[in-house]
Amino acid sequence: MSAHEMKGKHRAFVLIDVVPGKEKKVLEKLLKYEEVIEAHLIPGQFDVLAVLEIELYGRELFVPASEIVTKFVINKIRKVSGVLDTSTMLPSFSKTKGP
């Protein structure tokens, strides 16, 4: 398999603080991004939890996932109108249940 055919997926969780009253609008805007596979309104310090799944190809496989996720958060999520702050979590190990 050549470098341009190689691929991998990385998941990240982004807690988002939103201007009061804009939570549902922000959630809907986030879901327009292909990388956002889930978005949840949550109670507490943060208002929205976005689950990202970023697929990496070719040369991107050699860039740390944290760098690619950080760029997405800064260039996309933080620019959504109503977003005040974010906190990003990158799992170091994950396990999911099968169907």
trRosetta pair geometry for C-beta under 8 A, 3 or more apart (Angstrom, degrees):
i j d omega theta_ij theta_ji phi_ij phi_ji
1 5 4.9 -125 -169 89 87 120
1 6 5.7 110 134 -71 119 78
2 5 5.0 87 57 10 75 104
2 6 7.4 -127 100 -19 39 86
3 6 5.7 -45 -150 16 35 117
3 58 5.1 68 140 -147 81 71
3 59 6.6 49 157 -63 122 59
3 61 7.5 -146 -160 38 81 126
4 57 7.1 25 -164 161 51 100
4 58 4.3 7 -114 -96 48 118
5 58 7.7 76 7 -77 24 78
6 57 7.1 140 86 -158 58 50
6 58 6.3 124 56 -85 85 33
6 61 5.4 -33 116 -31 121 159
7 55 6.0 6 -178 179 116 97
7 56 6.2 163 -155 86 63 54
7 57 4.9 -18 -101 -99 93 66
7 58 7.8 -2 -79 -19 68 51
7 61 7.3 -139 -120 -70 24 115
8 55 7.4 167 87 -154 32 58
8 56 5.0 -12 61 57 81 104
8 61 5.7 101 14 -116 117 98
9 53 5.7 -3 -172 -176 113 95
9 54 7.0 152 -155 78 61 40
9 55 5.2 -30 -98 -99 78 68
9 56 7.3 -179 -86 14 26 77
10 53 7.4 163 81 -153 39 49
10 54 5.1 -19 62 61 91 91
10 56 6.6 41 -4 -18 106 114
10 65 4.1 172 -124 -145 161 130
10 68 7.1 112 51 74 145 125
10 69 6.7 -106 116 -56 129 112
10 90 7.4 -10 174 -145 113 105
11 51 6.8 -12 -166 -177 101 89
11 52 6.6 154 -156 85 49 61
11 53 5.2 -17 -99 -100 77 73
11 54 7.9 171 -85 18 28 69
11 91 6.6 5 83 26 99 114
11 94 6.7 31 53 -42 130 168
12 51 7.7 162 83 -159 44 46
12 52 4.4 -6 58 57 90 114
12 54 7.2 11 7 0 109 110
12 65 7.8 177 -57 152 111 108
12 69 4.6 111 -44 -140 161 140
12 88 5.9 -2 174 -169 123 101
12 89 6.7 158 -166 80 71 49
12 90 5.1 -32 -111 -95 94 72
12 91 7.8 -161 -105 4 45 74
13 49 6.5 -14 -170 -169 96 98
13 50 7.4 155 -159 81 47 50
13 51 5.9 -18 -105 -106 71 66
13 52 7.5 -156 -73 19 24 81
13 88 7.3 149 81 -158 49 52
13 89 4.5 -14 63 60 99 103
13 91 7.7 67 -3 -35 106 92
14 49 7.3 150 77 -159 49 48
14 50 4.5 -14 60 60 102 100
14 51 8.0 -168 22 -76 75 22
14 52 6.4 53 -11 -19 111 113
14 73 6.0 176 -114 -110 138 113
14 77 6.1 -68 152 -141 161 171
14 86 5.5 -19 -172 -163 103 114
14 87 7.2 152 -158 75 55 43
14 88 5.0 -17 -105 -103 79 76
14 89 7.6 -167 -77 22 35 69
15 42 7.9 -68 -133 57 89 140
15 45 7.8 32 163 92 134 95
15 46 3.9 -87 175 -100 102 176
15 48 7.6 147 -161 82 43 52
15 49 5.9 -20 -101 -103 62 72
15 86 6.7 143 78 -161 55 56
15 87 4.4 -9 57 57 108 97
15 88 7.7 -152 24 -71 70 31
15 89 7.5 53 -12 -10 97 104
16 26 6.8 -162 127 148 140 139
16 30 7.8 -151 -7 -75 166 147
16 46 6.0 104 56 -169 30 109
16 47 6.4 -62 95 60 75 81
16 48 4.2 -21 61 66 111 100
16 49 7.4 -175 16 -80 84 24
16 50 6.2 45 -18 -6 125 107
16 77 6.8 -122 -99 177 127 119
16 83 5.8 -62 -167 -132 113 99
16 85 7.5 162 -156 85 47 49
16 86 5.3 -14 -103 -104 69 80
17 45 7.2 -52 -91 148 106 70
17 46 5.4 -93 -69 -121 66 67
17 47 6.1 95 -135 5 35 96
17 83 7.4 96 75 -166 57 60
17 84 4.4 -66 107 69 99 106
17 85 4.1 17 39 51 123 91
17 86 7.3 -138 18 -66 78 36
18 22 5.2 -140 165 81 110 95
18 23 5.1 135 83 -91 149 63
18 26 4.9 -130 -120 4 136 159
18 47 4.3 -87 26 60 104 145
18 48 5.9 62 -29 -6 128 111
18 82 5.2 17 -159 149 92 97
18 83 6.1 -44 -104 -103 71 45
18 84 6.3 173 -108 5 15 95
19 22 4.4 43 71 16 93 132
19 82 4.6 -107 27 -149 107 71
19 83 8.0 -62 -10 -29 84 12
19 84 6.2 132 -54 -47 64 107
20 23 7.9 -13 -144 -32 34 96
22 25 5.0 -63 -165 48 70 114
22 26 5.5 72 136 -27 91 103
22 81 7.6 -117 -165 122 143 77
22 82 3.5 -147 142 -142 149 135
23 26 6.0 -61 -149 36 26 108
23 27 6.3 27 155 -21 64 108
23 41 5.5 72 158 -121 128 111
23 47 4.8 -122 -110 164 110 127
23 48 6.2 171 -153 -57 84 101
24 27 5.4 -50 -145 35 34 116
24 28 6.4 34 156 -19 65 104
24 41 7.2 -21 -79 -72 67 133
25 28 5.9 -55 -150 37 30 110
25 29 6.4 29 152 -18 65 106
25 81 7.8 -44 128 89 123 96
25 82 6.1 121 86 -15 112 164
26 29 5.7 -56 -148 37 32 111
26 30 6.3 35 154 -23 66 106
26 47 7.7 74 61 101 142 123
26 48 5.9 -127 105 -31 120 158
26 80 5.7 104 -139 133 83 131
26 81 7.8 -141 -91 83 82 56
26 82 4.7 -129 -68 93 109 128
26 83 6.1 128 -135 -64 130 79
27 30 5.8 -55 -150 32 29 113
27 31 6.7 28 154 -20 62 106
27 39 4.7 157 -153 133 82 130
27 40 7.9 -168 -128 32 123 4
27 41 6.3 -53 -68 -60 147 87
27 48 5.6 -163 -80 -123 86 128
28 31 5.9 -55 -151 32 32 112
28 32 7.4 42 149 -30 59 96
29 32 5.9 -47 -167 14 39 116
29 80 5.0 144 111 -146 139 121
29 81 7.5 153 -61 42 171 78
30 33 6.2 -50 -173 21 47 108
30 36 4.8 180 158 -146 86 172
30 39 4.8 125 90 -94 128 147
30 48 7.1 156 -7 159 156 145
30 50 5.2 -114 180 -105 146 131
30 77 6.8 33 -114 -118 101 87
30 80 6.6 -27 -67 -83 76 166
31 36 5.7 -117 -102 102 35 124
31 39 5.4 -107 -62 10 90 133
32 36 7.8 37 49 46 38 125
33 36 4.5 78 72 3 100 103
33 76 6.0 80 -101 173 148 142
35 52 5.1 7 152 -152 97 92
35 53 6.4 -164 -162 63 59 48
35 54 5.2 13 -139 -87 117 76
35 72 6.1 -85 107 -158 168 147
35 76 7.7 102 48 78 131 167
36 39 5.9 20 169 -54 122 105
36 50 5.2 -53 -134 -167 109 112
36 51 7.1 108 -159 69 61 51
36 52 6.0 -43 -95 -97 53 67
37 51 5.4 -60 64 100 87 99
37 52 7.1 120 9 -140 86 18
37 53 4.7 26 -20 7 133 113
38 49 7.9 -9 115 110 99 88
38 50 7.2 160 89 -157 59 43
38 51 3.9 22 51 36 101 119
39 48 6.2 -9 -172 -172 95 109
39 49 7.2 164 -155 84 46 51
39 50 5.0 -8 -107 -106 83 74
39 51 7.4 -142 -68 19 42 72
40 48 6.9 149 77 -158 46 58
40 49 4.5 -9 58 56 101 98
40 50 7.9 -170 23 -73 67 34
40 51 8.0 48 -5 -17 101 98
41 47 6.6 -31 -147 168 73 72
41 48 6.1 -37 -103 -99 49 68
42 46 6.4 24 75 93 115 86
42 47 6.8 153 57 179 69 20
42 48 6.8 142 19 -111 88 15
42 49 5.1 52 -17 -16 134 106
46 49 7.0 92 113 -68 127 72
46 87 6.9 -110 -75 29 140 111
50 77 6.8 -159 46 -117 160 132
52 69 6.6 136 92 -133 149 99
52 72 6.8 126 -148 110 152 148
54 65 7.5 149 72 -154 121 90
54 68 5.9 175 132 128 152 119
54 69 6.3 -159 8 -85 149 75
54 72 6.4 -141 -89 -34 139 158
56 60 4.0 -145 -160 114 94 115
56 61 5.3 138 129 -77 121 59
56 63 7.6 -157 -143 54 134 94
56 65 7.3 -106 -40 -102 143 81
56 68 6.6 -115 -91 -63 112 177
57 60 5.6 57 54 33 48 119
57 61 7.3 -68 144 -36 11 93
58 61 6.6 -164 100 1 17 100
59 62 5.9 -56 -171 31 53 108
59 63 7.3 51 138 -21 73 102
60 63 5.4 -55 -155 29 50 114
60 68 6.4 66 -166 -90 107 141
63 67 5.4 -100 165 71 100 129
63 68 5.8 106 108 -48 118 102
64 67 4.7 95 70 -2 88 102
64 68 7.4 -166 96 -2 50 83
65 68 5.8 -59 -152 40 39 108
65 69 6.0 35 154 -17 73 109
65 90 6.4 147 109 -153 112 138
66 69 5.9 -56 -142 41 29 109
66 70 6.0 34 157 -24 64 109
66 90 5.6 -102 -93 -13 83 167
67 70 5.7 -53 -145 35 27 113
67 71 6.5 29 155 -19 61 104
68 71 5.8 -52 -151 33 31 112
68 72 6.6 31 151 -18 63 105
69 72 5.7 -56 -152 35 34 112
69 73 6.3 32 153 -19 68 105
69 88 6.3 152 140 179 118 144
69 90 6.1 165 42 -84 165 117
70 73 5.8 -55 -146 37 31 110
70 74 6.2 23 159 -12 67 110
70 88 7.1 -169 -92 56 63 164
71 74 6.0 -60 -142 43 28 105
71 75 5.6 3 169 1 67 120
72 75 6.4 -65 -128 50 20 95
72 76 5.3 -23 -176 23 63 122
72 77 7.0 55 135 -9 73 100
73 76 7.1 -62 -109 54 11 83
73 77 4.8 -35 -146 39 54 124
73 78 6.2 61 152 -23 67 99
73 86 5.7 -169 -173 116 118 159
73 88 5.5 -81 -74 -67 160 138
74 77 7.8 15 -22 49 13 84
74 78 5.5 -17 -138 24 35 133
75 78 7.7 54 1 44 13 96
75 79 6.7 -17 172 -9 31 128
76 79 6.3 -86 -159 36 14 106
76 80 7.4 26 153 -39 58 94
77 80 5.9 -38 -163 0 38 113
77 83 6.3 149 156 -125 70 167
77 86 6.0 76 118 -84 128 151
78 83 5.7 -145 -136 110 37 137
78 86 6.0 -99 -78 -5 90 129
79 83 7.6 24 44 45 14 131
80 83 4.7 79 69 -17 89 122
83 86 6.9 4 -179 -52 119 98
91 94 4.7 70 121 -58 151 101
